[in-house]
Amino acid sequence: MSLDMEQRRAAGTVAYRYQGLIDEVRRQIDSGALRPGDALPSVRAMRQRARVSAGTVLHAYRALEAQGIIESRPRSGFYVVSGRALKAPAYRYQSLSAARDVDAAGLIRTVLSSTAEQATVQFGSAAPAAELLPLSKLQRLSNRTVRQASQTAHLVTEPQGHGRLRQGIARHMTTAGCAVNPEDVVVTNGCTEALMLALRAVTRPGDTVAIESPVYYGIPLILESLDLKVLELPTSPETGVDLQAVEEITRQGSAQALLIGANHHNPLGFVMPDRAKKALVDLLSAKQIPLIEDDIYGDLTHAQSARPRPLKAFDTAGTVLYCSSFSKTLSPAYRVGWIASSRYFETILKLKMASSLANNGPAQLTLGEFLNAGQFLTHLRLLQHRAGVAVQRTLNAIDREWPAAVRVNRPIGGILLWIELPNRIDAQALHRRALALGISIAPGALFSDQLRFTHYFRLNCAQPWNDVTHNAIKKLGKLIDA
C-alpha cells in the first residue's frame, strides 16, 4: 500500500471516529440518557472509553457546541444545553420620517470614550478578540515580505493599491458569487474610507442618503461629516430593509443614494434573502439610484452555513458600489479595505488620490501574499467555526443566566447579538452600571439619532471564553433582573 493511500485511510478512520462520537452523544440526548443540564464525560474519560485521541474528542465536542447541542463551561467541562427557546427581538414597523440633518457625534463620542477608559470586558466592541485572529502569522509574513521587498514596500505610492492584493481580493470575491475585475478595485484605509469614497462619488453636500434603522453608528458619523441628510428605513431583524419603504422613497425621489448591509448586519445580524436582494438591486437599477453596500461581516458566516451572496452579485447595471475590509477577519490594525465599482471607478480613484493618495505599503504586500498563498481561506474556515461556537456559547449562557423577558436574535453569521430588554429598562442606564463593573455594551441609542432603540443593546460574542467573560455575562443578567 502506498504512503498516500495509507494517509487517506488514516484520515478516513479519524473522520469516522469523530462522526461516530457526535452520533453517540446525539443518540444519548435523544433517548433521554443525557438530559438538559447533564454533564458529558470529560475529554479524558471519553478518550479512554472510545479509544480515540483527546483531540478527536475535543473536536467532536466543539462541533456539537457549534450546533447548539452542548456547551462548555470554564473549568467545569461540557454540558447538555438546557434551553428555554430564546425569543427573537420583536419587529415594530416604523413609518418613514422626513429626511433630516444628522447629529450623532456627541452621544457616540461620550459612550466610546467612557468605554475605552473603563471596560475590561469588551462586549461593546464590534471586532473579534485578538485570540481569534492570525496576528503572529501575519507578523512573520510581514517581516519576510518587507525584507524581500526592501525599500519598495515603504516607498510605494500606488493610489489604486498593489496589483497583487487587488488580484487576491477579486479572486476572493468570486467565492461569494461576485465577478469583479481587479482593475475595478481600489484599496482603501479600512471600510470607513471605502464608504466615504463611495458616498462622495455619488452624492453632493445637502443630498439625502437612505439607511437602515438601526444602523452601525459609524455611518451617521460619516454622513454628518459629508454634510448629507439621512432618511432611516424600517428594517426587520430577520429579513432586512423594508422593500415597500424603498419603493416609496424611489417613487418620491426623496433619496439620492442608499447605503445598507445585507449580510450579518451590524447590529441586527440578519441575512437578507436572495430574492429580496435581487428585488432591491433591480428596483434601484431601474431608477438609476446608486446602492452602496457595506459587506464587512459577509465572510463571517458560521461554519454550518453557506457564505451569503452580496448585493453586488445581483448587479448587472453597475449601480452597486461594494465596500468591505479585512478588519473583522484578519486584523483591525492593518486598516486595509477596498471598494469595487466599474461605473464609478474613475471618480473614486480621483477622490482617493485627493484624500489619502495611497495606503500602507507593507500591509498591502503582506495581505497580498496571505491571500494569494491560500492562507486566508484556511484561516477563514477556522474563524467561521470559532465565531459560530462563540455566538452559540454566549446564547447558551444568556439562556441560562438572564431573565426570560429578554429577547435575543440567533444569527447564522457574524459575532454580534441584538438584544431587546423589557420596555421599562433603559439600555444607556444599563451601559453606565455595567461600565462601573468593567463591562462594556453598545446601547441601542447609538444606532439611531432618533432615540428609537432605548431598550435595546448590542453585544459582541467574540471574546475569550473564561471565568472573567462568563462572570460578566452573569453580572449583566443580574443588572437586567434588578
N, C-alpha and C positions, 0 to 999 in steps of 0.2 A: 504493500500500500504506500502511495506517495505521501510525502510530508504534508502537501497541500490538502490531500483528501483526509488525512488524519486530523488536521486542524479544523476542517469543516465539520467532521463528525463530532469532534470535541465541543465545538461551538454549538452544534445542534443539541448535544446532550445537556449542556448548561442551560440552553433556552428551554428545553423540555422540563428540566427540574424546576426552573424558575416559574414557568407557567403552571406546573403541577402544584407548586406551593400556593400560588394565587388561587387556583381552583379549589384546593383543600380548605383554605381559610374561608372562602365564599360558601362552600358546602356546609361547613360547621355553623356559619352565621345563619344560612337559610334554614338549616334543620333545627336551630334553637340551641345547639350545643354551646355556641358562643352567643351571649345576649348583649344588648346595648349596655355599654359601660364596663363589660368584662375585659380583663387584661389578656393579651395574647401571650403565648410563650415567649420568653426572652430570645434574643437572637442566638445566644449560646445554646439554649435548650432546644430551639428549633433546628439548629445546625446539627446537633447530635442526633436528634430524632429522625430527621430527614436525610441525614448523611450527605449533606451538601456543605459548601463553604459558607462562612459568615457573610461574605459579600453577596452571595446568591440570595440568602435570607433577607438581608437588608434591602437588596434591590426589589425583591417581591413585596416587602412591606411598604417601601416607598411608592411602588406602583398602586397598591391598594389605597394608600393615603391620598394619592393624586386623584383617585376615583371617588374620594369622599366616604370610603367604607370604614377605614380605621383612621386613627390619629395618633401622633406621637406627643408625649408629654415630657418636658425636660426632666432628666434624671429619674424617670419613672418607667418608661417603656412605651409600648403601643397598646391602644385600647380600641374596642369596637365603638364606633360613633353612636352616641345616644341623642339623636336629633329630634327636634320638635317641629321640623319643617319651617324654617325661617320664611317670613313673608317678604315679598319684594316691595320696594317703595311704591306708593300709590301714584298714578299719573293723573294730575289735575290739569285739565286743559286751560291754557291761559290765552285769552283773546289778544289779538295783535294790538300793540300800542304804537303810538306815533314815533317816528324817528327822533332822536334826541342827541344832544352832546353827551360825551362820556365824562364821568367824574369819578374815577375808580382809584386813583393813585393813593389818596390819603389813607383809606382803610387798609389797602394791601400793604403799604409800607409799614404801617403800625403793627399789623399782625406778623409780617415776616421778620421784622427787626426784633420783636419780642421773642419770637420762636427761636431765632438764631442765638439769642443770648441765654435762654433759659432751658431749652429742651435737651434732654439726653436720649430720649426715645423718640425717634423722628417719624411718627405716624403721619405727620402733616406734610412731608415731602412728597415728591412725585417721581422719584428715580429709585432704581434698585440699590440696595446696600452694596458697598464695595466688595463684600464677600461673594457676591453673585456675578461679578464682572471679571474679565481676564486681564486684570491690571498688570500683574507681574509678567505675563506672557507678552503683552503689548510693550512693556518697558524693555524687555530683552530684544524684541524685534526692532524697536525704535533705535536702540543702541547700535545694533548691527547695520540696520538700513542707513542711518545717518552717517555712520562711519564709512560705509561703502560709497555713499553719495558725496562725501567730503563737503566742500563748501557749497555745492549745488543746492543742497537741502535748505540752506539758510538764506541763499540769495535769490531763490526762485520767486518771480512775481507774475505768475500766470493768473490773470483775473478770472478766467473760467474755471481754473482748477487743474490739477495734474491729470494728464490724459489717462494714465493707468488707473487712477482712482475712479475717474468718470466711467471708464470701461467696466470696472468692477461693480459700480453702482447700477449701471444699465443692465449688466448680466444678472445681478441680484433681483432687480425689479421684474425680470421675466419669471421668476419663481412665484410672483404674486399675480401673474397674468397680464403684465404691462410690457408692451413692446416699445422701448424707449431708445432712441439714438443717443450714444454718448455725446454727440455734438450738440444735443439739445439740453444737456445737463450743465448747470452752473453750481459749483461748490460754494458753500456759504459758511459763515461763522455761526453754526448751530441752526436749529429750526427757526428761531426767532428772526434772524436776519432773512431767512428764506421767505417767511411770511411778510416781513416788511417790504422786501423787494417786490413780491407778488402784488401787494396792495398798492405800492407806489406805481407799478406798471399799468394798473387797470383803473385807478381812481385819481381824483384830484381833491385837494382840500375842500371840505364842505359837502362832499358826496356822502351817501348813506351805504353802509355795509350791513347786510343781514347776517346774523349769527345765531347759534343755538342758545337756548336758555334752559338750564345753566350751561356755562361755557368756562373753559380754562381761563383763569383770571389774568393770564398774561396777554390774552387777546384784546380785552378792553383797554389795557395799558398801551398796546401798540396803536390801536385806533385813536386813542386820545392824543398820543404823540404826533400822529399824522393829521390831526385836525379833521377827523372823519366822524360822521354821525353813526349811531348804532341803532339797529332795529332788531329786537330779540324775537326769535321764532319759538313757538311752543314745541317742546321736544319730549318724546316719550323715553323713559329709561329702558325700554325694551326694544324699540324699533327705530328710534332716532327722530329726526326733524319731521314735523308735520307737513306732508306734501300739499295738503289743501291750503295751508298758510303760505307756502312758497308760491303756489299757483296764484293766490290772491295778490301777493306783492308784485309778481311779474306782470299781472294784468293791469295793475295800477301804475306800474313803472316807478315804484317807491324805493327801489334799491338799485344801485349801480353795480353791485357785486355781492356774492355770497361767500362766506368763509366758514367751513364746517369740517368736522372729523367724523368719518363713517365707521371706523373700526376701533373697538376697545376704547371708546370715548372717555375722555377726561372731562368731567368726573363721573359720568353716568355708567360707563362700562359697556354700553350696548354695541352690537354689530348690526348695522342697517342691512336688511335683507337685500339680496341681489336685485330682485325685481324693483324694489324702491330706489336702489342706487341708479339703475338704468333709467327709470322714470324721471328721477331728478336731473340726471345729466341731459337726457333728451329734452326735457322742458326748458332748461336754461340754454341749451344749444339753439333751440328753435327761436328763442328770444335774443340770442347773442349776448347773454349776460355771463360774464366771467365767473367761474367757480373755483375758489381757492381751497385746496384740500390739505388738511393737516393730518398726516398719516404716521405720526411719530410713534404710536404704540402698535401699528399694524403688524409688526414682526413678532410681537409678544403673545402670540396665540398659544394657549396651553397645549401640552403635548398630545392630548387625545383629540384635538380638533384640527381642522384644516385651516391654513392661513387664508383669511378672508380677502377677497379681491378689493382693491381700492376703487374709488370712483374713476380714477384715471383709466382703468381697464375698460370702461364703458364709453370712453371719449373718442368719438370719430371725427369731431369737428375742431379739436384743438382748444376747446373752451376751458378745460381743466388745467389749472396750474398746480402741480403736485409738489408738496413740501414735506420733507422728513429730515431725520438726523440719526446719528449713531449714539446720541447721548443716553438713550434708555437701554441700549443693547451692548455697548462696548465701554464707553467712558464719557461722563459729562465734561471732564476736564479738557478733552481734545477739541471740543467746540467745532465739530465737523458735521455740517448738514448739507442739504442740496435742494435745488428746485429744478424741476423738469417741465419744460414748455417749449414747443416748437413755434407756436404762433407769436408768443411774446418774447422770444429769446433775445432778439437784438436790444429791445428796450431794457430787459432785465440785466443784460451784460453791461450796458452803458451805466445803469444805476449802480451796479456792483462796483464798477471802476471808480465811480464818483464817490461812493460811500466808504469802502474799505480797501479798494484796489485789489487785494489778494488775501489768501488765507495762510495759516500756519503751515510752512513747507514741510518740516519734519513730521508733523501729524499726518499730512496727506500722504507722504511716502509710506509711513508705517501702515496706515489703514489700507492703502492701495495694495501693499504686499499681503496683508492679512486677508483681504477679500479674494485676491486672485490666486492665493495658495490653497484656497478651500477651507481655511481655518475658521472663517466666520460662520459658515453653515454648521460646522461641527459644534462650535460654541453655542450657536443659536438653539440647536436642538436641546442641549443641556440646560440652557437658560429657560427655555419654554417649559421644560419639565419642572425645574425648580420654582418657577413662577406659579405654575399650577398647584404644586404642593403647598407653597407659601399661602396662596389665597385660600385653599381648602382648609389648611391648618387654622388660619385666622377665623374663617367661618365657623369651624367646629368649636373654637374657644368662645366666640361670641354666642353661639347657640347654647353653650353650657353656662356661661358666666353672666350674660346680660339679661335684663328684663324682657319678658315675652312681647311687650308692646313695641319693641324696636323692629324696624323693617330694614332689610339689607338686600342689595342686589346680588346675583350669583353669576358673575361674568365668566365667559369662556376664554378670556384672554386678558392681558394687562396685569397690573399689580394693585389696582385701586378698587376700593369699595365705596359706594354711595349709600349713606345711612340716613334713614328718616327716624327722627325722635318723636315722641308724643308732642302734640302742639304746645303743651304748657312749658316745654323745655327750650330755652334759648341756647343755640349752639355756640354763640360767642361767649356767653357766661360759662358754658362747659369748657370751652377753649381756655379761658382765663384760669379756671380752677384746675384744669389738667396741667397747665404750664407750671402752676405752683408746685406740682408733684414731679416736674421734669418731663412731662409728656406733651408732645405737640399733636394737634389735629388741625385740619383745614376747615374752618367753619363755613357753612353754606353761603353766608353773606358775601364772601369773596367772589362767588361765581355768578353774580348779577349785581349791578349797581342799583337795582330796584327793590332790594331787600325782600326778595321773593322766597328765599330759602333759609329763613332764620332758624328753623328747627331741623336742618339737615347738616351733615358734615361729611368730609371725605377722609378716608383712612388708607394709608399705604401699607400693604401686607409684606412687601419685600424687605423685611428686616431680619437680622439673625434671630433664630428661634432659640431662646434660652430663658433662664429664670427671670431676668430683667424684663424681657419682652412679654413673657407670659403674665407676669405680675402687673405690668402696665395695662394689659387687656382687662385683668380683674379689677384694677383700680378704676378704669373708665366705667366698667359695669356698675361699680358701687356708686360713682358720682352720678350716673344716669338714674340709678334707682333712688338715690337720695333726693 
